[in-house]
Amino acid sequence: MVGARARTRFDGGKVRRAAKRGSIESLGHAGAAIRLTARRRIKKAPRARGRDEKGRFVSAGGTIPSPPGKPPHTRRGQLKRAIVYAVEKERQDVVVGPDYAVVGPSAMAHEHGGRFRGARYEKRPFMGPALEKVRDRLPKKWAGSVRG
């Protein structure tokens, strides 16, 4: 008969630290995925020549706006570049969206509809649909994140 003895020691603090580290890393991956999806949804605006779809004259240097319900167009790529993400380690939280210092309230007017500089904007959401598109992939970002 063969016998064996084993001793184990459980370190709960080590497990908690590993879980927190893995969660923070996974939040970063999730934030990056949402940001990339939102940036890819915003396209460069086509140049307008002559008249728009409603028959209104548009100067040759103007651009055609995106239809309501679709992500907004960008002329120079400023809105695309303004979409950032940040992971808050202490709260274990991630924030993804357009940087207010870069594009101001114009992104909010596009996302939710509303007024900006006297003009009325229809809803042209880009962050909400990006989250919906990535939502099914998010749990996979946490799979295997805690390693010993």
One Martini backbone bead per residue (centre of mass of N, CA, C, O) as a GRO file, in nm:
protein
  148
    1MET     BB    1   0.097   0.037   0.022
    2VAL     BB    2   0.028   0.373  -0.074
    3GLY     BB    3   0.126   0.688   0.055
    4ALA     BB    4  -0.001   1.032   0.094
    5ARG     BB    5   0.092   1.375   0.146
    6ALA     BB    6  -0.073   1.700   0.171
    7ARG     BB    7  -0.024   2.053   0.146
    8THR     BB    8  -0.231   2.341   0.177
    9ARG     BB    9  -0.257   2.692   0.073
   10PHE     BB   10  -0.473   2.960   0.108
   11ASP     BB   11  -0.474   3.273  -0.088
   12GLY     BB   12  -0.708   3.511  -0.111
   13GLY     BB   13  -0.548   3.767  -0.193
   14LYS     BB   14  -0.420   3.650  -0.450
   15VAL     BB   15  -0.686   3.597  -0.596
   16ARG     BB   16  -0.795   3.886  -0.591
   17ARG     BB   17  -0.559   4.017  -0.744
   18ALA     BB   18  -0.586   3.843  -1.000
   19ALA     BB   19  -0.878   3.922  -1.064
   20LYS     BB   20  -0.830   4.227  -1.088
   21ARG     BB   21  -0.614   4.219  -1.308
   22GLY     BB   22  -0.790   4.064  -1.516
   23SER     BB   23  -1.023   4.270  -1.525
   24ILE     BB   24  -0.864   4.517  -1.619
   25GLU     BB   25  -0.761   4.391  -1.879
   26SER     BB   26  -1.046   4.324  -1.995
   27LEU     BB   27  -1.151   4.614  -2.000
   28GLY     BB   28  -0.948   4.711  -2.209
   29HIS     BB   29  -1.042   4.522  -2.436
   30ALA     BB   30  -1.335   4.616  -2.442
   31GLY     BB   31  -1.285   4.918  -2.497
   32ALA     BB   32  -1.132   4.873  -2.764
   33ALA     BB   33  -1.363   4.730  -2.918
   34ILE     BB   34  -1.570   4.959  -2.904
   35ARG     BB   35  -1.399   5.180  -3.030
   36LEU     BB   36  -1.342   5.043  -3.302
   37THR     BB   37  -1.636   5.007  -3.388
   38ALA     BB   38  -1.714   5.309  -3.381
   39ARG     BB   39  -1.497   5.408  -3.582
   40ARG     BB   40  -1.594   5.224  -3.825
   41ARG     BB   41  -1.887   5.361  -3.855
   42ILE     BB   42  -1.734   5.616  -3.936
   43LYS     BB   43  -1.755   5.812  -4.220
   44LYS     BB   44  -1.674   5.973  -4.488
   45ALA     BB   45  -1.785   6.238  -4.648
   46PRO     BB   46  -1.941   6.317  -4.919
   47ARG     BB   47  -1.937   6.510  -5.182
   48ALA     BB   48  -2.099   6.793  -5.287
   49ARG     BB   49  -2.301   6.836  -5.594
   50GLY     BB   50  -2.516   7.080  -5.613
   51ARG     BB   51  -2.772   6.875  -5.516
   52ASP     BB   52  -2.966   6.736  -5.301
   53GLU     BB   53  -3.226   6.513  -5.222
   54LYS     BB   54  -3.417   6.794  -5.177
   55GLY     BB   55  -3.296   7.024  -5.389
   56ARG     BB   56  -3.067   7.158  -5.251
   57PHE     BB   57  -2.817   7.370  -5.252
   58VAL     BB   58  -2.467   7.277  -5.284
   59SER     BB   59  -2.166   7.328  -5.238
   60ALA     BB   60  -1.870   7.198  -5.354
   61GLY     BB   61  -1.741   7.197  -5.045
   62GLY     BB   62  -1.949   7.022  -4.941
   63THR     BB   63  -2.149   6.792  -4.749
   64ILE     BB   64  -2.309   6.493  -4.682
   65PRO     BB   65  -2.525   6.385  -4.472
   66SER     BB   66  -2.636   6.162  -4.277
   67PRO     BB   67  -2.877   5.964  -4.210
   68PRO     BB   68  -3.106   5.907  -4.003
   69GLY     BB   69  -2.978   5.641  -3.784
   70LYS     BB   70  -2.697   5.692  -3.873
   71PRO     BB   71  -2.391   5.744  -3.869
   72PRO     BB   72  -2.188   5.990  -3.874
   73HIS     BB   73  -2.019   6.204  -4.050
   74THR     BB   74  -1.690   6.296  -4.165
   75ARG     BB   75  -1.457   6.525  -4.281
   76ARG     BB   76  -1.160   6.496  -4.099
   77GLY     BB   77  -1.178   6.280  -3.840
   78GLN     BB   78  -1.239   6.394  -3.551
   79LEU     BB   79  -1.448   6.198  -3.431
   80LYS     BB   80  -1.282   5.940  -3.453
   81ARG     BB   81  -1.035   6.046  -3.276
   82ALA     BB   82  -1.217   6.115  -3.011
   83ILE     BB   83  -1.237   5.818  -2.953
   84VAL     BB   84  -1.219   5.687  -2.625
   85TYR     BB   85  -1.046   5.513  -2.350
   86ALA     BB   86  -1.092   5.425  -1.990
   87VAL     BB   87  -0.942   5.284  -1.703
   88GLU     BB   88  -1.068   5.225  -1.375
   89LYS     BB   89  -0.912   5.060  -1.130
   90GLU     BB   90  -1.066   5.108  -0.861
   91ARG     BB   91  -1.366   5.063  -0.998
   92GLN     BB   92  -1.375   4.879  -1.235
   93ASP     BB   93  -1.381   5.071  -1.508
   94VAL     BB   94  -1.523   5.179  -1.826
   95VAL     BB   95  -1.465   5.444  -2.069
   96VAL     BB   96  -1.658   5.525  -2.367
   97GLY     BB   97  -1.581   5.798  -2.595
   98PRO     BB   98  -1.605   6.116  -2.665
   99ASP     BB   99  -1.404   6.385  -2.639
  100TYR     BB  100  -1.495   6.689  -2.519
  101ALA     BB  101  -1.231   6.855  -2.586
  102VAL     BB  102  -1.262   6.800  -2.901
  103VAL     BB  103  -1.606   6.799  -2.973
  104GLY     BB  104  -1.796   6.832  -2.760
  105PRO     BB  105  -2.154   6.849  -2.797
  106SER     BB  106  -2.187   6.720  -3.084
  107ALA     BB  107  -2.194   6.415  -3.012
  108MET     BB  108  -2.456   6.429  -2.847
  109ALA     BB  109  -2.637   6.529  -3.079
  110HIS     BB  110  -2.598   6.273  -3.247
  111GLU     BB  111  -2.671   6.039  -3.050
  112HIS     BB  112  -2.961   6.190  -2.927
  113GLY     BB  113  -3.019   6.446  -3.020
  114GLY     BB  114  -3.049   6.797  -3.109
  115ARG     BB  115  -2.879   7.085  -3.018
  116PHE     BB  116  -2.634   7.273  -3.232
  117ARG     BB  117  -2.570   7.579  -3.312
  118GLY     BB  118  -2.898   7.607  -3.388
  119ALA     BB  119  -2.918   7.313  -3.475
  120ARG     BB  120  -3.096   7.032  -3.578
  121TYR     BB  121  -3.058   6.696  -3.463
  122GLU     BB  122  -3.060   6.390  -3.545
  123LYS     BB  123  -3.034   6.073  -3.489
  124ARG     BB  124  -2.674   5.937  -3.479
  125PRO     BB  125  -2.576   5.665  -3.372
  126PHE     BB  126  -2.252   5.501  -3.244
  127MET     BB  127  -2.217   5.378  -2.951
  128GLY     BB  128  -2.459   5.192  -2.903
  129PRO     BB  129  -2.419   5.002  -3.155
  130ALA     BB  130  -2.133   4.914  -3.074
  131LEU     BB  131  -2.212   4.767  -2.815
  132GLU     BB  132  -2.414   4.569  -2.944
  133LYS     BB  133  -2.205   4.432  -3.138
  134VAL     BB  134  -2.002   4.341  -2.885
  135ARG     BB  135  -2.161   4.199  -2.651
  136ASP     BB  136  -2.111   3.888  -2.720
  137ARG     BB  137  -1.781   3.918  -2.678
  138LEU     BB  138  -1.725   4.004  -2.379
  139PRO     BB  139  -1.706   3.737  -2.207
  140LYS     BB  140  -1.442   3.639  -2.357
  141LYS     BB  141  -1.248   3.850  -2.222
  142TRP     BB  142  -1.266   3.689  -1.929
  143ALA     BB  143  -1.161   3.436  -2.026
  144GLY     BB  144  -0.877   3.347  -1.854
  145SER     BB  145  -0.783   3.603  -1.666
  146VAL     BB  146  -0.720   3.398  -1.435
  147ARG     BB  147  -0.397   3.346  -1.310
  148GLY     BB  148  -0.142   3.163  -1.125
   0.00000   0.00000   0.00000
